[in-house]
Amino acid sequence: MKHLIFLPGASGNTAFWQPLMALLPAGYSMQVIAYPEFGDAPAHPDVADFASLSRHVLGQIEQESIIIAQSMGGIFAVQAALQKPELVKGLVLIATSGGIDLSRFEIEDWRTAYKNQFLNYPDWFTAVQLDYSAQLPEIRQKVLLLWGDADPVSPVAVGQHLNRQFADSSLQIIQGGDHLFAEQHAPQAAARISEYLQHFAQRAH
């Protein structure tokens, strides 16, 4: 498995992935999917709401891949694993905060701060309330869950919950990591992901 797809969080910041990508093993092709109207990405005529954004993102998954998703990007990763299992061979979910019912957890409300910070962004991420909990056990791909132990937005308890839902998953904790640890603690995150990728390299031989 030599193709990696990176999905940003709700900020749509594709540059978020650069420190991590630079530390992953050589030999992988890498694709970062941008979200129209988020970050520096221009609008797209076919994207007008969250459903069409989902179709846009999943439409760019065209070859066998491992998806690495930050925060709300995990929604698309889960959708892709369910809808394109023949192409999505593995998932790395990092500090996921979307796609499940978080009402049972003590989490910081990021949506108000997000709206204040990204005034000109569409409200698709802040308005969407999707719950794939019932479908998570259907995902048979190998899943790596990466969480920071100092993340108020998606605390470790969320990762522990997801680890119980997936058929084949492991949870790794980044010490001192907040919600953006994949960028700020890129060496630690890259080490865990590189170890995860070894599973696919060994299986190919």
NUVO-978000 format. One record per residue: x negated, y, z of N, C-alpha, C in turn. Coordinates in nm, 2 decimals, padded with zeros to 4 digits. Each point is the difference from the previous one (the first is absolute). Example, Ala and Ser with C-alpha at 12.3 -4.5 7.8 and 13.67 -1.06 7.14 Angstrom:
% NUVO-978000
> -01.32	-00.57	00.78	00.09	00.12	00.00	-00.09	00.12	00.00
> 00.04	00.11	-00.07	-00.09	00.11	00.00	00.08	00.11	00.08
END
This chain:
% NUVO-978000
> -00.09	-00.12	00.00	00.09	00.12	00.00	-00.09	00.12	00.00
> -00.01	00.07	-00.11	-00.10	00.11	-00.02	00.07	00.13	-00.02
> 00.13	00.02	00.02	00.06	00.13	-00.02	00.07	00.04	00.13
> -00.03	00.12	00.04	00.05	00.06	00.12	00.09	00.12	-00.03
> 00.12	00.01	00.05	00.09	00.11	-00.02	00.01	00.07	00.14
> -00.02	00.13	00.00	00.01	00.08	00.12	00.13	00.09	-00.01
> 00.08	00.00	00.11	00.12	00.08	00.01	-00.02	00.10	00.11
> 00.01	00.13	-00.03	-00.01	00.10	00.11	00.12	00.00	00.09
> -00.02	00.07	00.11	00.12	00.02	00.09	00.09	00.11	-00.06
> 00.08	00.06	00.09	00.10	00.10	-00.04	-00.06	00.13	-00.05
> -00.12	00.02	00.03	-00.07	00.13	-00.04	-00.03	-00.01	-00.15
> -00.01	-00.13	-00.05	-00.03	-00.02	-00.14	-00.15	00.04	-00.03
> -00.08	00.01	00.10	-00.14	00.04	-00.02	-00.08	-00.12	-00.05
> -00.03	00.00	-00.13	-00.08	-00.11	-00.06	-00.14	00.00	00.05
> -00.06	00.12	00.03	-00.14	00.01	00.04	-00.02	-00.06	00.14
> 00.11	-00.03	00.07	-00.01	-00.07	00.13	-00.08	-00.13	-00.01
> 00.01	-00.06	-00.11	-00.05	-00.14	-00.02	-00.15	00.01	-00.03
> -00.06	00.11	-00.04	-00.13	00.00	-00.06	-00.11	-00.05	00.10
> 00.00	00.04	00.13	-00.10	-00.06	00.09	00.00	-00.15	00.01
> 00.13	-00.05	00.01	00.01	-00.15	00.01	-00.04	-00.07	-00.12
> 00.05	00.05	-00.12	-00.03	-00.06	-00.13	-00.16	-00.01	-00.02
> -00.07	00.10	00.04	-00.14	00.00	-00.02	-00.07	-00.11	00.08
> 00.06	-00.05	00.11	-00.06	-00.10	00.08	00.04	-00.14	-00.02
> 00.10	-00.02	-00.09	00.04	-00.14	-00.03	-00.09	-00.07	-00.09
> 00.00	-00.13	-00.01	-00.10	-00.07	-00.08	00.01	00.03	-00.15
> -00.12	00.00	-00.06	-00.01	00.03	-00.14	00.07	-00.12	-00.08
> 00.04	00.03	-00.12	00.06	-00.10	-00.08	00.15	00.01	-00.01
> 00.06	00.08	00.08	00.15	00.02	-00.01	00.04	00.12	-00.08
> 00.10	-00.02	-00.09	00.06	00.12	-00.06	00.10	00.06	00.10
> 00.01	00.13	00.00	00.08	00.07	00.10	00.09	00.10	-00.07
> 00.12	00.00	00.04	00.11	00.09	-00.05	00.07	00.07	00.11
> 00.00	00.13	00.00	00.08	00.08	00.10	00.13	00.05	-00.07
> 00.11	-00.03	00.05	00.13	00.04	-00.06	00.04	00.13	00.07
> 00.02	00.10	-00.08	00.05	00.13	00.05	00.15	00.01	-00.01
> 00.06	00.08	00.09	00.14	00.02	00.00	00.03	00.13	-00.06
> 00.08	00.01	-00.11	00.04	00.12	-00.06	00.06	00.11	00.10
> -00.06	00.12	-00.01	00.04	00.11	00.08	-00.06	00.00	00.14
> -00.08	-00.10	00.03	-00.07	-00.01	00.13	-00.15	00.02	-00.02
> -00.06	00.07	00.09	-00.14	00.03	-00.02	-00.02	00.09	-00.13
> -00.10	-00.04	-00.08	-00.02	00.07	-00.12	00.07	-00.06	-00.12
> 00.08	-00.10	00.02	00.06	-00.07	-00.11	00.12	00.08	-00.06
> 00.00	00.01	-00.13	00.11	00.08	-00.06	00.13	-00.08	00.00
> 00.11	00.08	-00.02	00.13	-00.07	00.00	00.01	-00.10	-00.12
> 00.09	-00.09	00.01	00.02	-00.10	-00.11	00.15	00.00	-00.03
> 00.03	00.00	-00.13	00.15	00.01	-00.04	00.08	-00.11	00.05
> -00.06	-00.12	00.03	00.08	-00.11	00.04	00.01	-00.02	00.15
> -00.06	00.10	00.08	-00.01	-00.01	00.14	00.08	00.11	00.06
> 00.12	-00.03	00.07	00.08	00.10	00.05	00.05	-00.03	00.14
> -00.03	-00.12	00.05	00.04	-00.03	00.14	-00.09	-00.12	00.04
> 00.03	-00.05	00.12	-00.09	-00.11	00.05	00.02	-00.13	-00.08
> 00.11	-00.03	-00.05	00.02	-00.12	-00.07	-00.08	00.00	-00.13
> 00.01	00.12	-00.07	-00.08	00.01	-00.13	-00.15	00.01	00.03
> -00.04	00.06	00.11	-00.14	00.00	00.04	-00.05	-00.15	00.02
> 00.09	-00.08	00.07	-00.04	-00.14	00.02	-00.02	-00.07	-00.14
> 00.09	00.02	-00.09	-00.01	-00.06	-00.13	-00.13	00.05	-00.07
> -00.03	00.13	00.01	-00.12	00.05	-00.06	-00.12	-00.06	00.05
> -00.01	-00.02	00.14	-00.12	-00.06	00.06	-00.01	-00.15	-00.04
> 00.11	-00.07	00.01	-00.01	-00.14	-00.03	-00.02	-00.03	-00.15
> 00.04	00.10	-00.08	-00.03	-00.02	-00.14	-00.14	00.01	-00.04
> -00.08	00.05	00.09	-00.15	00.01	-00.03	-00.08	-00.12	00.05
> 00.07	-00.09	00.06	-00.06	-00.13	00.04	00.02	-00.10	-00.11
> -00.11	-00.01	-00.08	00.01	-00.08	-00.12	-00.09	-00.11	-00.01
> -00.08	-00.03	00.10	-00.09	-00.11	00.00	-00.02	-00.06	00.14
> -00.05	-00.12	00.01	-00.02	-00.06	00.13	-00.08	00.10	00.09
> 00.05	00.03	00.12	-00.06	00.10	00.08	00.01	-00.03	00.15
> -00.08	00.06	00.08	00.02	00.01	00.14	00.03	00.15	00.03
> 00.11	00.02	00.07	00.05	00.14	00.03	-00.05	00.04	00.14
> -00.06	00.12	00.00	-00.04	00.06	00.13	00.08	00.13	00.02
> 00.08	00.00	00.10	00.10	00.11	00.02	-00.02	00.07	00.13
> 00.01	00.13	00.00	00.00	00.08	00.12	00.14	00.05	00.04
> 00.03	-00.02	00.12	00.12	00.06	00.07	00.13	-00.03	-00.09
> 00.06	00.11	-00.04	00.13	-00.02	-00.08	-00.02	-00.07	-00.13
> -00.13	00.00	-00.05	-00.03	-00.07	-00.12	00.03	-00.15	00.01
> 00.01	-00.05	00.13	00.03	-00.14	00.03	00.14	-00.04	-00.06
> 00.09	00.10	-00.01	00.13	-00.03	-00.05	-00.01	-00.06	-00.14
> -00.09	00.07	-00.09	-00.01	-00.05	-00.13	-00.08	-00.13	-00.01
> -00.09	-00.02	00.10	-00.08	-00.12	00.00	00.09	-00.12	00.03
> 00.09	00.02	00.09	00.10	-00.11	00.04	00.09	-00.02	-00.12
> 00.05	00.11	-00.06	00.09	-00.02	-00.12	-00.07	-00.08	-00.11
> -00.13	00.03	-00.02	-00.07	-00.06	-00.11	-00.02	-00.15	00.03
> -00.03	-00.03	00.13	-00.03	-00.14	00.04	00.13	-00.08	-00.02
> 00.12	00.06	00.02	00.12	-00.07	-00.01	00.05	-00.01	-00.15
> -00.03	00.10	-00.08	00.05	00.01	-00.13	-00.10	-00.05	-00.11
> -00.12	00.00	00.04	-00.11	-00.04	-00.10	-00.09	-00.10	00.07
> 00.05	-00.11	00.05	-00.09	-00.09	00.07	-00.11	-00.06	-00.09
> 00.03	-00.01	-00.13	-00.09	-00.06	-00.09	-00.12	00.09	-00.02
> 00.01	00.13	00.02	-00.11	00.09	-00.01	-00.06	00.05	00.13
> 00.08	00.01	00.10	-00.05	00.05	00.13	-00.05	-00.13	00.08
> -00.13	-00.01	00.01	-00.06	-00.12	00.06	-00.04	00.02	00.15
> 00.00	00.13	00.04	-00.03	00.02	00.14	00.04	00.14	00.04
> 00.01	00.03	00.13	00.04	00.13	00.05	-00.09	00.04	00.11
> -00.05	00.13	00.00	-00.06	00.06	00.12	00.09	00.11	00.04
> 00.06	-00.01	00.11	00.09	00.11	00.05	-00.07	00.07	00.11
> -00.02	00.13	-00.02	-00.08	00.08	00.09	00.10	00.10	00.07
> 00.01	-00.01	00.13	00.09	00.09	00.08	00.13	00.02	-00.06
> 00.06	-00.10	-00.05	00.13	00.01	-00.07	00.11	00.06	00.10
> 00.07	00.09	-00.06	00.11	00.07	00.08	00.13	00.00	-00.07
> 00.01	-00.08	-00.11	00.13	00.00	-00.08	00.04	-00.14	-00.04
> 00.12	-00.02	-00.02	00.05	-00.12	-00.05	00.06	-00.10	00.11
> -00.01	00.05	00.12	00.06	-00.08	00.11	00.07	00.10	00.10
> 00.08	-00.05	00.08	00.07	00.08	00.10	-00.09	00.03	00.12
> -00.04	00.12	00.01	-00.10	00.04	00.10	00.07	00.05	00.13
> 00.13	-00.01	00.01	00.08	00.06	00.11	-00.04	-00.06	00.13
> -00.05	-00.13	00.00	-00.03	-00.07	00.12	-00.13	00.04	00.06
> -00.08	00.07	-00.08	-00.14	00.03	00.04	-00.01	00.15	00.05
> -00.09	00.02	00.09	-00.03	00.14	00.04	-00.10	00.06	-00.10
> 00.06	00.08	-00.09	-00.09	00.06	-00.10	00.02	00.15	-00.01
> -00.10	00.07	-00.05	00.00	00.14	-00.02	00.08	00.03	-00.12
> 00.09	00.10	00.00	00.08	00.03	-00.12	-00.09	00.09	-00.09
> -00.05	-00.06	-00.11	-00.09	00.06	-00.09	00.08	00.09	-00.10
> 00.13	-00.03	-00.02	00.07	00.06	-00.11	00.01	00.15	00.01
> 00.03	00.06	00.12	00.01	00.14	00.01	-00.13	00.07	-00.03
> -00.11	-00.05	00.06	-00.13	00.05	-00.03	-00.04	-00.01	-00.15
> 00.04	-00.11	-00.06	-00.02	-00.02	-00.14	00.07	00.11	-00.09
> 00.12	00.02	00.03	00.08	00.10	-00.07	-00.06	00.14	00.01
> -00.05	00.03	00.12	-00.06	00.13	00.02	-00.14	00.01	-00.07
> -00.07	-00.11	-00.01	-00.13	00.01	-00.06	00.01	-00.01	-00.16
> 00.09	-00.07	-00.05	00.01	-00.02	-00.14	00.14	00.06	-00.05
> 00.00	00.13	00.00	00.12	00.07	-00.02	00.06	-00.02	-00.14
> -00.09	-00.02	-00.10	00.05	-00.01	-00.14	00.01	-00.14	-00.05
> -00.01	-00.10	00.09	00.01	-00.14	-00.03	00.15	-00.04	-00.01
> 00.03	-00.10	-00.08	00.13	-00.06	00.01	00.02	-00.06	00.13
> 00.13	-00.02	00.04	00.03	-00.05	00.13	00.02	-00.16	00.00
> -00.04	-00.06	-00.11	00.03	-00.14	-00.01	-00.05	-00.09	00.11
> -00.12	00.03	00.05	-00.06	-00.09	00.10	00.07	00.03	00.14
> 00.03	00.13	00.03	00.06	00.03	00.12	00.14	-00.04	00.01
> 00.07	-00.01	-00.11	00.14	-00.04	00.00	00.03	-00.15	-00.01
> -00.10	-00.07	-00.05	00.03	-00.14	-00.03	00.00	-00.08	00.13
> 00.10	-00.09	00.01	00.01	-00.09	00.12	00.02	-00.14	-00.05
> -00.11	-00.07	-00.04	00.01	-00.13	-00.06	-00.04	-00.10	00.11
> 00.06	-00.12	00.01	-00.03	-00.10	00.09	-00.01	-00.13	-00.07
> -00.13	-00.05	-00.02	-00.02	-00.13	-00.06	-00.03	-00.11	00.10
> 00.04	00.02	00.12	-00.04	-00.09	00.11	00.05	-00.15	-00.04
> 00.12	-00.01	-00.05	00.06	-00.13	-00.03	-00.08	-00.07	-00.11
> -00.07	00.08	-00.09	-00.06	-00.06	-00.11	-00.15	-00.02	00.02
> -00.06	00.05	00.11	-00.14	-00.01	00.02	-00.04	-00.15	00.01
> 00.07	-00.09	00.06	-00.04	-00.14	00.01	-00.01	-00.06	-00.14
> 00.07	00.06	-00.10	-00.01	-00.06	-00.14	-00.13	00.03	-00.07
> -00.08	00.09	00.06	-00.13	00.04	-00.06	-00.10	-00.11	00.04
> -00.05	-00.07	-00.10	-00.09	-00.11	00.03	-00.14	00.03	-00.02
> -00.03	00.12	-00.06	-00.14	00.04	-00.02	-00.07	00.02	00.13
> -00.13	-00.01	-00.01	-00.08	00.02	00.12	-00.01	00.15	00.03
> 00.04	00.04	00.12	00.01	00.14	00.04	-00.10	00.04	00.11
> -00.07	00.10	-00.02	-00.09	00.06	00.10	00.07	00.13	00.05
> 00.02	00.00	00.13	00.05	00.12	00.07	-00.11	00.07	00.07
> -00.02	00.12	-00.03	-00.10	00.09	00.06	00.06	00.11	00.08
> -00.02	00.01	00.13	00.06	00.10	00.08	-00.11	00.07	00.09
> 00.02	00.13	00.03	-00.08	00.07	00.09	00.06	00.00	00.14
> -00.08	-00.01	00.10	00.06	-00.01	00.14	00.03	00.13	00.06
> -00.02	00.11	-00.08	00.03	00.14	00.05	00.10	00.06	-00.10
> 00.09	-00.07	-00.06	00.09	00.05	-00.10	00.14	00.02	00.06
> 00.04	00.13	00.01	00.13	00.02	00.06	00.12	-00.02	-00.10
> -00.04	00.00	-00.13	00.10	-00.01	-00.11	00.04	-00.14	-00.02
> -00.10	-00.09	-00.01	00.03	-00.14	-00.01	-00.09	-00.08	00.10
> 00.05	-00.01	00.12	-00.09	-00.06	00.11	-00.02	-00.15	-00.02
> -00.09	-00.05	00.07	-00.04	-00.14	-00.02	00.12	-00.10	00.02
> 00.10	00.04	00.08	00.12	-00.08	00.02	00.07	-00.03	-00.14
> 00.00	00.10	-00.09	00.06	-00.02	-00.13	-00.08	-00.11	-00.08
> -00.13	00.01	00.01	-00.09	-00.10	-00.07	00.03	-00.14	00.06
> 00.01	-00.01	00.13	00.03	-00.12	00.07	00.13	-00.06	-00.05
> 00.10	00.09	-00.01	00.13	-00.05	-00.05	-00.01	-00.05	-00.14
> -00.07	00.07	-00.09	-00.01	-00.05	-00.14	-00.08	-00.13	00.00
> -00.09	-00.01	00.08	-00.09	-00.12	00.00	00.09	-00.13	00.04
> 00.11	00.02	00.07	00.09	-00.11	00.03	00.10	-00.03	-00.11
> 00.01	00.10	-00.09	00.10	-00.02	-00.11	-00.06	-00.06	-00.13
> -00.12	00.03	-00.03	-00.05	-00.06	-00.12	-00.04	-00.14	00.02
> 00.00	-00.08	-00.11	-00.03	-00.14	00.00	-00.15	-00.03	00.02
> -00.08	00.09	-00.05	-00.15	-00.02	00.00	-00.06	00.14	00.02
> -00.02	00.04	00.12	-00.06	00.13	00.02	-00.10	00.00	00.12
> -00.08	00.10	00.00	-00.09	00.02	00.12	00.00	00.15	00.03
> -00.01	00.03	00.13	-00.01	00.14	00.04	-00.13	00.03	00.06
> -00.06	00.11	-00.06	-00.13	00.05	00.05	00.01	00.14	00.05
> -00.06	00.03	00.11	00.01	00.13	00.07	-00.13	00.08	-00.02
> 00.02	00.13	-00.04	-00.12	00.09	-00.01	00.00	00.08	00.13
> -00.10	-00.01	00.08	-00.02	00.07	00.12	-00.01	00.15	-00.02
> 00.08	00.08	00.07	00.00	00.14	-00.01	00.06	00.05	-00.13
> 00.07	-00.08	-00.08	00.06	00.04	-00.12	00.13	00.06	00.01
> 00.02	00.12	-00.05	00.14	00.06	-00.01	00.06	-00.04	-00.13
> 00.10	00.08	-00.04	00.08	-00.04	-00.12	-00.08	00.01	-00.13
> -00.11	00.07	00.00	-00.08	00.02	-00.12	-00.13	-00.07	00.01
> -00.01	-00.11	00.08	-00.13	-00.06	00.02	-00.06	-00.06	-00.12
> 00.08	-00.04	-00.10	-00.06	-00.06	-00.12	-00.09	00.10	-00.07
> 00.02	00.13	00.02	-00.09	00.10	-00.06	-00.11	00.04	00.11
> 00.05	00.02	00.12	-00.09	00.05	00.10	-00.10	-00.10	00.06
> 00.05	-00.13	-00.01	-00.08	-00.11	00.05	-00.02	-00.10	-00.12
> -00.03	00.05	-00.11	-00.01	-00.08	-00.12	-00.10	-00.12	00.01
> -00.11	00.01	00.07	-00.09	-00.11	00.01	00.06	-00.12	00.07
> 00.07	00.03	00.11	00.07	-00.11	00.07	00.11	-00.06	-00.08
> 00.08	00.08	-00.06	00.11	-00.05	-00.09	-00.06	-00.08	-00.11
> -00.10	00.05	-00.07	-00.06	-00.07	-00.11	-00.05	-00.14	00.04
> -00.06	-00.01	00.12	-00.05	-00.12	00.05	00.11	-00.11	00.01
> 00.11	00.04	00.06	00.11	-00.09	00.01	00.06	-00.04	-00.13
> 00.01	00.10	-00.09	00.06	-00.03	-00.13	-00.09	-00.09	-00.08
> -00.13	00.02	00.00	-00.10	-00.08	-00.07	00.01	-00.14	00.05
> 00.01	-00.02	00.13	00.02	-00.14	00.06	00.12	-00.06	-00.06
> 00.11	00.07	-00.01	00.13	-00.05	-00.05	-00.02	-00.04	-00.15
> -00.07	00.08	-00.07	-00.02	-00.03	-00.15	-00.08	-00.12	-00.02
> -00.08	-00.04	00.10	-00.08	-00.12	-00.01	00.09	-00.13	-00.02
> 00.11	00.01	00.06	00.10	-00.11	-00.01	00.03	-00.03	-00.14
> 00.02	00.10	-00.08	00.04	-00.01	-00.14	-00.12	-00.04	-00.09
> -00.12	00.05	00.04	-00.12	-00.04	-00.07	-00.03	-00.15	00.02
> 00.02	-00.05	00.12	-00.03	-00.14	00.03	00.11	-00.09	-00.07
> 00.12	00.05	-00.01	00.11	-00.08	-00.06	-00.02	-00.01	-00.15
> -00.07	00.09	-00.06	-00.02	00.00	-00.14	-00.11	-00.10	-00.04
> -00.08	-00.04	00.09	-00.11	-00.10	-00.03	00.05	-00.14	00.01
END
